[in-house]
Amino acid sequence: MIPEFWLDRPYYSLDAYCKNRYGSKVYKIALDAGLTCPNRDGTLGHRGCIFCSAGGSGDFAVKAQNSVAEQLQIGQAMFGKKKTGNLFIAYFQAYTNTYGDINYLAEIYEEALKQPQIVGISIATRPDCLPAEVLDLLTSLKHKYPAKDIWVELGLQTIHDTTAAYIRRGYKLEIFNIAVAALKERNIPVVVHVILGLPGETADMVLQTIQYLNRLPIFGIKLQLLHVLKDTDLADDYLAGKFETLSKDDYMTLLISCLKNLSPDIVIHRLTGDGPKNLLIAPTWSLYKRDFFNTLHRHLKQTGEYQGQDYHL
């Protein structure tokens, strides 16, 4: 049975979570805090993950020449024409947002949290970049701002070692497990990023990742279509004919299978993702996001399929 608070979708969307928690629609504002990544600064590597563009997954973020408060003002203005809500989550998106001087991290997180229309922050990072001092900082901020959400987003992408090595993720699965456990111990919700369509991964391998996450104490998940962007090493492999991206139909089939096998308690933060139009090489069908969602929702309504339909531990 589909819970009423899922609203009009047969899955537990972030929109449903926010409306249930805050009584209003909540928008995310992507930020660039001017940080880097150990996979780019030479600690682990210099080229980043194989799919990562120069923006470090922050291609849609307001740029770092503005302060966090200024970026939030710019972001809020971008949503100014929308009349369905005026609450926001500050999303520290670009690169690795716990990888920096602890005093600077404290400054930028608090700068966001103290803004009255910001109901929380979401911090994109790596599980190997969560030292004790960062965990202590997040815990202290939870106590200081008890009415606001603090989420940590971890880029897992896959549980499979072969794929992880190919995409140059740079850490072992056990490091991810340790990070999730440490965040759970401090009552900090975790959102996990998973990429569908990675080269060499079968549908069964993707479902193994979903089933693995079902057994962990995670709050949310982002199911991301693999995008091939210009000036990435992934683009070189794609243009050399080493793999193909998923068609719209194949992606939809795989996505629905993931939804049906996913725990109904996990909040869906993303179902496809965006590739910047000026950078996207493939798949070009992903540019027509509204068409994709219309097709997806029509299919789910016709078939009666829903999140957790085939879920089991």
C-alpha positions as a printed NumPy array, in Angstrom:
array([[  0.   ,   0.   ,   0.   ],
       [  1.345,   3.445,  -0.971],
       [  1.508,   5.839,   2.015],
       [ -0.664,   8.962,   1.725],
       [  2.253,  11.303,   2.459],
       [  3.971,  10.159,  -0.746],
       [  1.46 ,  12.524,  -2.354],
       [  0.719,  11.738,  -6.007],
       [  3.843,   9.693,  -6.778],
       [  4.33 ,   5.926,  -6.307],
       [  7.705,   6.566,  -4.687],
       [  8.985,   8.46 ,  -1.647],
       [ 10.191,  11.677,  -3.27 ],
       [ 12.223,  14.436,  -1.652],
       [  9.311,  16.744,  -2.444],
       [  6.974,  14.532,  -0.391],
       [  9.476,  14.403,   2.479],
       [  9.845,  18.196,   2.556],
       [  6.106,  18.903,   2.309],
       [  5.467,  16.404,   5.099],
       [  8.236,  17.865,   7.3  ],
       [  7.924,  21.573,   6.525],
       [  4.404,  21.856,   5.16 ],
       [  5.803,  23.477,   2.036],
       [  7.784,  22.839,  -1.094],
       [ 11.532,  23.269,  -0.529],
       [ 14.1  ,  24.135,  -3.212],
       [ 17.774,  23.245,  -3.297],
       [ 20.352,  25.937,  -4.037],
       [ 23.64 ,  24.506,  -5.341],
       [ 26.753,  26.194,  -3.929],
       [ 30.445,  26.298,  -4.762],
       [ 32.53 ,  26.798,  -1.619],
       [ 35.822,  26.998,  -3.511],
       [ 37.066,  23.632,  -2.242],
       [ 38.939,  20.939,  -4.131],
       [ 39.1  ,  17.124,  -4.024],
       [ 41.815,  14.608,  -3.049],
       [ 41.204,  13.003,  -6.431],
       [ 42.316,  16.252,  -8.093],
       [ 44.904,  17.903,  -5.843],
       [ 47.393,  15.04 ,  -6.118],
       [ 46.563,  13.271,  -2.849],
       [ 44.845,  10.439,  -4.758],
       [ 45.079,  11.7  ,  -8.321],
       [ 44.964,  14.733, -10.571],
       [ 42.132,  14.012, -13.025],
       [ 39.22 ,  13.304, -10.707],
       [ 36.718,  10.524, -11.258],
       [ 36.504,   9.471, -14.888],
       [ 33.097,  11.115, -15.416],
       [ 33.84 ,  14.311, -13.506],
       [ 33.874,  17.599, -15.428],
       [ 36.012,  20.605, -14.549],
       [ 33.189,  21.814, -12.325],
       [ 33.541,  18.801, -10.068],
       [ 29.827,  17.927, -10.172],
       [ 29.093,  21.559,  -9.428],
       [ 28.318,  22.726, -12.948],
       [ 24.983,  24.158, -11.822],
       [ 26.299,  25.798,  -8.667],
       [ 26.561,  29.54 ,  -8.144],
       [ 30.278,  30.217,  -8.458],
       [ 32.719,  30.559,  -5.597],
       [ 33.701,  34.196,  -6.217],
       [ 30.571,  35.004,  -4.205],
       [ 30.287,  34.326,  -0.488],
       [ 27.92 ,  31.605,   0.67 ],
       [ 25.377,  34.224,   1.75 ],
       [ 25.645,  35.957,  -1.641],
       [ 25.308,  32.667,  -3.493],
       [ 22.175,  31.897,  -1.502],
       [ 20.715,  35.304,  -2.35 ],
       [ 21.435,  34.724,  -6.048],
       [ 19.953,  31.236,  -5.835],
       [ 16.805,  32.451,  -4.096],
       [ 16.346,  35.108,  -6.767],
       [ 16.476,  32.38 ,  -9.432],
       [ 13.429,  30.782,  -7.803],
       [ 11.699,  34.138,  -7.383],
       [  9.017,  33.489, -10.008],
       [  7.9  ,  30.27 ,  -8.348],
       [  4.895,  30.742,  -6.076],
       [  4.826,  27.341,  -4.409],
       [  7.249,  27.949,  -1.56 ],
       [ 10.074,  30.096,  -0.254],
       [ 12.108,  27.631,   1.801],
       [ 15.507,  26.348,   0.704],
       [ 18.22 ,  23.785,   1.371],
       [ 21.788,  24.992,   0.886],
       [ 23.513,  22.302,  -1.177],
       [ 27.309,  22.358,  -0.958],
       [ 27.773,  20.613,  -4.297],
       [ 31.03 ,  21.373,  -6.084],
       [ 33.947,  19.011,  -5.406],
       [ 34.475,  17.603,  -1.869],
       [ 32.805,  19.773,   0.735],
       [ 34.381,  18.369,   3.893],
       [ 37.886,  18.553,   2.415],
       [ 39.29 ,  21.784,   3.78 ],
       [ 40.394,  23.721,   6.826],
       [ 38.028,  22.932,   9.678],
       [ 37.604,  26.604,  10.621],
       [ 36.632,  27.468,   7.054],
       [ 34.173,  24.565,   6.943],
       [ 32.587,  25.75 ,  10.193],
       [ 32.304,  29.258,   8.744],
       [ 30.588,  28.274,   5.496],
       [ 28.197,  25.746,   7.03 ],
       [ 27.084,  28.198,   9.697],
       [ 26.819,  31.042,   7.204],
       [ 24.2  ,  28.954,   5.409],
       [ 22.406,  27.631,   8.49 ],
       [ 21.853,  31.069,  10.022],
       [ 19.909,  32.317,   6.984],
       [ 16.212,  32.421,   7.94 ],
       [ 14.818,  30.829,   4.767],
       [ 17.38 ,  28.001,   4.802],
       [ 15.838,  24.945,   6.474],
       [ 18.994,  22.862,   6.223],
       [ 22.251,  22.089,   4.489],
       [ 23.283,  19.131,   2.356],
       [ 27.005,  18.472,   2.07 ],
       [ 28.358,  16.498,  -0.888],
       [ 31.593,  14.726,  -0.018],
       [ 33.583,  11.499,  -0.096],
       [ 33.472,   8.85 ,   2.652],
       [ 37.269,   9.05 ,   2.949],
       [ 37.009,  12.768,   3.793],
       [ 35.134,  12.565,   7.085],
       [ 37.749,  12.836,   9.843],
       [ 36.718,  13.046,  13.486],
       [ 37.012,  16.843,  13.554],
       [ 34.477,  17.147,  10.711],
       [ 32.093,  14.72 ,  12.409],
       [ 32.449,  16.693,  15.648],
       [ 31.701,  19.925,  13.773],
       [ 28.544,  18.49 ,  12.2  ],
       [ 27.404,  17.198,  15.581],
       [ 27.915,  20.593,  17.201],
       [ 25.956,  22.306,  14.419],
       [ 23.074,  19.848,  14.894],
       [ 22.914,  20.873,  18.54 ],
       [ 23.16 ,  24.577,  17.721],
       [ 20.506,  24.454,  14.972],
       [ 18.142,  21.666,  16.12 ],
       [ 15.289,  22.805,  13.871],
       [ 17.38 ,  22.544,  10.709],
       [ 18.416,  19.52 ,   8.667],
       [ 22.053,  18.587,   8.158],
       [ 22.596,  15.89 ,   5.536],
       [ 25.782,  14.346,   4.164],
       [ 25.801,  13.107,   0.558],
       [ 28.275,  10.337,  -0.278],
       [ 29.307,   9.486,  -3.832],
       [ 29.293,   5.688,  -3.812],
       [ 28.173,   5.121,  -7.444],
       [ 28.578,   1.317,  -7.217],
       [ 29.508,  -1.436,  -4.769],
       [ 31.527,  -3.327,  -7.392],
       [ 35.314,  -3.125,  -7.137],
       [ 35.97 ,  -3.498, -10.865],
       [ 33.693,  -0.61 , -11.765],
       [ 34.99 ,   1.495,  -8.869],
       [ 38.536,   1.031, -10.14 ],
       [ 37.509,   1.975, -13.697],
       [ 35.824,   5.206, -12.62 ],
       [ 38.79 ,   6.038, -10.33 ],
       [ 36.616,   6.37 ,  -7.241],
       [ 39.697,   6.094,  -5.057],
       [ 38.404,   4.289,  -1.975],
       [ 37.309,   0.791,  -0.971],
       [ 33.745,  -0.163,  -0.106],
       [ 34.735,  -0.707,   3.523],
       [ 35.575,   3.005,   3.819],
       [ 32.034,   3.808,   2.711],
       [ 30.616,   1.416,   5.315],
       [ 32.687,   3.015,   8.07 ],
       [ 31.531,   6.509,   7.056],
       [ 27.854,   5.507,   7.032],
       [ 28.2  ,   3.91 ,  10.474],
       [ 29.996,   6.976,  11.881],
       [ 27.307,   9.319,  10.568],
       [ 24.535,   7.062,  11.833],
       [ 26.128,   7.049,  15.295],
       [ 25.895,  10.845,  15.308],
       [ 22.353,  10.844,  13.896],
       [ 23.392,  12.609,  10.681],
       [ 21.27 ,  11.476,   7.695],
       [ 23.138,  10.048,   4.704],
       [ 22.185,  10.456,   1.05 ],
       [ 23.949,   8.037,  -1.311],
       [ 24.729,   8.73 ,  -4.978],
       [ 24.416,   5.762,  -7.371],
       [ 25.099,   5.959, -11.115],
       [ 23.052,   3.795, -13.472],
       [ 24.626,   2.832, -16.788],
       [ 28.277,   2.661, -15.781],
       [ 30.383,   0.871, -18.415],
       [ 30.48 ,  -2.879, -17.846],
       [ 27.674,  -2.955, -15.272],
       [ 24.699,  -5.215, -15.882],
       [ 21.204,  -4.669, -14.506],
       [ 21.868,  -7.412, -11.944],
       [ 24.987,  -5.576, -10.742],
       [ 23.017,  -2.364, -10.296],
       [ 20.34 ,  -4.196,  -8.301],
       [ 23.055,  -5.692,  -6.115],
       [ 24.087,  -2.138,  -5.236],
       [ 20.467,  -1.246,  -4.413],
       [ 20.014,  -4.348,  -2.269],
       [ 23.281,  -3.617,  -0.474],
       [ 22.099,  -0.119,   0.403],
       [ 18.785,  -1.483,   1.678],
       [ 20.731,  -3.11 ,   4.495],
       [ 22.426,   0.133,   5.557],
       [ 20.957,   2.969,   7.674],
       [ 20.684,   5.535,   4.887],
       [ 18.148,   8.347,   4.642],
       [ 18.099,   9.033,   0.92 ],
       [ 19.384,   8.048,  -2.49 ],
       [ 20.174,   9.787,  -5.763],
       [ 19.736,   7.559,  -8.795],
       [ 21.797,   9.237, -11.477],
       [ 21.85 ,   8.531, -15.205],
       [ 25.421,   8.287, -16.515],
       [ 26.165,  11.429, -18.504],
       [ 29.135,  11.713, -20.841],
       [ 30.497,  15.25 , -20.603],
       [ 33.06 ,  17.024, -22.733],
       [ 36.691,  17.113, -21.616],
       [ 36.423,  14.057, -19.373],
       [ 38.275,  10.767, -19.655],
       [ 34.901,   9.048, -19.871],
       [ 34.216,  11.056, -23.022],
       [ 37.445,   9.748, -24.553],
       [ 36.329,   6.165, -23.963],
       [ 32.841,   6.873, -25.287],
       [ 34.086,   8.544, -28.458],
       [ 36.489,   5.617, -28.952],
       [ 33.466,   3.287, -28.99 ],
       [ 34.347,   1.464, -25.763],
       [ 30.794,   1.624, -24.382],
       [ 27.305,   2.91 , -25.15 ],
       [ 25.046,   5.003, -22.965],
       [ 21.574,   3.817, -22.017],
       [ 18.625,   4.592, -24.258],
       [ 15.624,   6.3  , -22.699],
       [ 13.656,   3.026, -22.659],
       [ 16.536,   1.017, -21.208],
       [ 17.155,   3.608, -18.515],
       [ 13.492,   3.687, -17.581],
       [ 13.357,  -0.102, -17.328],
       [ 16.437,  -0.17 , -15.104],
       [ 15.246,   2.747, -12.977],
       [ 11.848,   1.17 , -12.335],
       [ 13.53 ,  -2.076, -11.355],
       [ 15.67 ,  -0.137,  -8.864],
       [ 12.606,   1.597,  -7.436],
       [ 10.708,  -1.657,  -7.033],
       [ 13.635,  -3.23 ,  -5.164],
       [ 14.438,  -0.182,  -3.017],
       [ 13.27 ,   0.066,   0.59 ],
       [ 10.117,   2.23 ,   0.781],
       [ 11.683,   4.077,   3.736],
       [ 14.486,   5.573,   1.607],
       [ 13.784,   9.058,   0.231],
       [ 14.369,   9.503,  -3.507],
       [ 16.402,  12.686,  -3.993],
       [ 17.021,  12.186,  -7.715],
       [ 15.776,   9.951, -10.513],
       [ 17.897,  11.008, -13.469],
       [ 20.052,  14.113, -13.016],
       [ 21.154,  16.838, -15.385],
       [ 23.996,  17.132, -17.849],
       [ 24.842,  20.768, -18.706],
       [ 23.694,  21.39 , -22.276],
       [ 27.004,  22.982, -23.251],
       [ 28.962,  19.962, -21.969],
       [ 26.692,  16.994, -22.669],
       [ 27.808,  14.526, -25.326],
       [ 25.439,  11.658, -24.515],
       [ 22.722,  10.627, -23.997],
       [ 21.048,  13.6  , -25.639],
       [ 17.545,  12.362, -24.783],
       [ 18.302,  13.334, -21.181],
       [ 18.03 ,  17.006, -22.133],
       [ 14.256,  16.544, -22.351],
       [ 13.721,  15.947, -18.666],
       [ 10.027,  16.828, -18.546],
       [  9.298,  14.342, -21.321],
       [ 11.146,  11.637, -19.397],
       [  9.218,  12.249, -16.177],
       [  5.894,  12.423, -17.983],
       [  6.631,   9.06 , -19.597],
       [  7.842,   7.558, -16.313],
       [  4.833,   8.678, -14.293],
       [  2.387,   7.61 , -16.985],
       [  3.998,   4.158, -17.079],
       [  3.938,   3.783, -13.283],
       [  0.283,   4.796, -13.152],
       [ -0.667,   2.348, -15.898],
       [  1.25 ,  -0.59 , -14.411],
       [  0.64 ,   0.089, -10.729],
       [  4.357,  -0.347,  -9.971],
       [  5.782,   1.424,  -6.921],
       [  8.851,   1.815,  -4.727],
       [  9.417,  -1.201,  -2.505],
       [  7.098,  -3.497,  -4.462],
       [  9.788,  -6.194,  -4.645],
       [ 11.74 ,  -5.059,  -1.585],
       [ 13.121,  -7.705,   0.739],
       [ 16.115,  -8.031,   3.037]])
